[in-house]
Structures are given as structure tokens and as C-alpha cells.
Amino acid sequence: MDLTGAVWRTSTRSSNGGSTCVEVATNLADVVGVRDSKDRGGPALAFGPTAWTGFLAAATTGGLRQRG
């Protein structure tokens, strides 16, 4: 998916002035971009809006668990 033109934002809860968090771009049609704020030129993930909404729901309700 093309993330050209993405406007990235960092969570207001991020520490170190936003340098140790993920950034999200929600201004593009039909795609939500996610990238590491420590590597802004590196790879980014692209989610469809439905997948992003599902991820946020799982993250906020404790549905995501770390394995290992």
C-alpha cells in the first residue's frame, strides 16, 4: 500500500518527546499507516480501516497478550 502523503502523529502518552513510540497516519483513504518513531525512514505497516479498528478494540480491552 502506498503511504506517500501520510501525515504521521505520535501518541500524547509517548515518552521522550515521542521518540520511543509508534506513529500512526490516518489521513489516507482506505489505509492506516503505523511506523516506529525511532526509525521514521524505516519500514511501515499498512492496515485496512477494518483491521485497524479491530486491532484497537483488542488492544484497549486486553485482547492482545504477549507470548513467550
BALOBA-1460 file (C-alpha; in Angstrom, 3 decimals):
// residues 68
<rec num="1" residu="m" x="0.000" y="0.000" z="0.000"/>
<rec num="2" residu="d" x="1.172" y="3.487" z="-0.807"/>
<rec num="3" residu="l" x="1.875" y="5.659" z="2.238"/>
<rec num="4" residu="t" x="3.020" y="8.677" z="0.205"/>
<rec num="5" residu="g" x="1.407" y="11.763" z="1.673"/>
<rec num="6" residu="a" x="0.939" y="10.215" z="5.106"/>
<rec num="7" residu="v" x="0.724" y="12.696" z="7.966"/>
<rec num="8" residu="w" x="2.218" y="10.928" z="10.972"/>
<rec num="9" residu="r" x="1.250" y="11.581" z="14.572"/>
<rec num="10" residu="t" x="2.614" y="10.259" z="17.839"/>
<rec num="11" residu="s" x="0.556" y="9.327" z="20.870"/>
<rec num="12" residu="t" x="0.197" y="12.026" z="23.502"/>
<rec num="13" residu="r" x="1.150" y="9.308" z="26.009"/>
<rec num="14" residu="s" x="4.513" y="8.723" z="24.363"/>
<rec num="15" residu="s" x="7.611" y="9.300" z="26.471"/>
<rec num="16" residu="n" x="10.833" y="11.110" z="25.491"/>
<rec num="17" residu="g" x="9.004" y="13.642" z="23.318"/>
<rec num="18" residu="g" x="7.570" y="10.943" z="21.074"/>
<rec num="19" residu="s" x="10.851" y="9.270" z="20.234"/>
<rec num="20" residu="t" x="10.040" y="5.908" z="21.833"/>
<rec num="21" residu="c" x="6.644" y="5.132" z="20.447"/>
<rec num="22" residu="v" x="4.824" y="4.249" z="17.287"/>
<rec num="23" residu="e" x="3.397" y="6.816" z="14.909"/>
<rec num="24" residu="v" x="0.085" y="6.475" z="13.110"/>
<rec num="25" residu="a" x="-1.131" y="8.059" z="9.876"/>
<rec num="26" residu="t" x="-4.901" y="8.140" z="9.471"/>
<rec num="27" residu="n" x="-5.236" y="10.802" z="6.780"/>
<rec num="28" residu="l" x="-5.060" y="8.448" z="3.785"/>
<rec num="29" residu="a" x="-8.071" y="6.879" z="2.106"/>
<rec num="30" residu="d" x="-8.531" y="3.165" z="2.869"/>
<rec num="31" residu="v" x="-5.240" y="2.701" z="4.761"/>
<rec num="32" residu="v" x="-3.841" y="3.344" z="8.240"/>
<rec num="33" residu="g" x="-0.058" y="3.532" z="8.448"/>
<rec num="34" residu="v" x="1.981" y="2.565" z="11.505"/>
<rec num="35" residu="r" x="5.728" y="3.066" z="11.956"/>
<rec num="36" residu="d" x="8.403" y="3.118" z="14.655"/>
<rec num="37" residu="s" x="9.174" y="6.660" z="15.791"/>
<rec num="38" residu="k" x="12.827" y="5.680" z="16.338"/>
<rec num="39" residu="d" x="13.184" y="4.702" z="12.656"/>
<rec num="40" residu="r" x="10.997" y="7.114" z="10.700"/>
<rec num="41" residu="g" x="12.730" y="6.246" z="7.432"/>
<rec num="42" residu="g" x="12.399" y="2.519" z="8.008"/>
<rec num="43" residu="p" x="9.570" y="0.135" z="7.180"/>
<rec num="44" residu="a" x="5.955" y="0.879" z="7.979"/>
<rec num="45" residu="l" x="2.901" y="-1.301" z="8.349"/>
<rec num="46" residu="a" x="-0.315" y="-0.625" z="6.466"/>
<rec num="47" residu="f" x="-3.714" y="-1.723" z="7.771"/>
<rec num="48" residu="g" x="-7.122" y="-1.525" z="6.195"/>
<rec num="49" residu="p" x="-9.574" y="0.514" z="8.280"/>
<rec num="50" residu="t" x="-11.480" y="-2.575" z="9.474"/>
<rec num="51" residu="a" x="-8.298" y="-4.352" z="10.570"/>
<rec num="52" residu="w" x="-7.095" y="-1.210" z="12.370"/>
<rec num="53" residu="t" x="-10.404" y="-0.828" z="14.212"/>
<rec num="54" residu="g" x="-10.211" y="-4.486" z="15.278"/>
<rec num="55" residu="f" x="-6.636" y="-4.075" z="16.487"/>
<rec num="56" residu="l" x="-7.531" y="-1.002" z="18.552"/>
<rec num="57" residu="a" x="-10.524" y="-2.787" z="20.072"/>
<rec num="58" residu="a" x="-8.371" y="-5.765" z="21.061"/>
<rec num="59" residu="a" x="-5.615" y="-3.525" z="22.433"/>
<rec num="60" residu="t" x="-7.968" y="-1.464" z="24.580"/>
<rec num="61" residu="t" x="-9.889" y="-4.421" z="26.016"/>
<rec num="62" residu="g" x="-6.864" y="-6.559" z="26.875"/>
<rec num="63" residu="g" x="-7.421" y="-8.919" z="23.974"/>
<rec num="64" residu="l" x="-3.743" y="-8.773" z="22.993"/>
<rec num="65" residu="r" x="-1.344" y="-10.794" z="25.070"/>
<rec num="66" residu="q" x="2.408" y="-11.094" z="24.795"/>
<rec num="67" residu="r" x="3.601" y="-14.624" z="24.184"/>
<rec num="68" residu="g" x="6.856" y="-16.082" z="25.306"/>
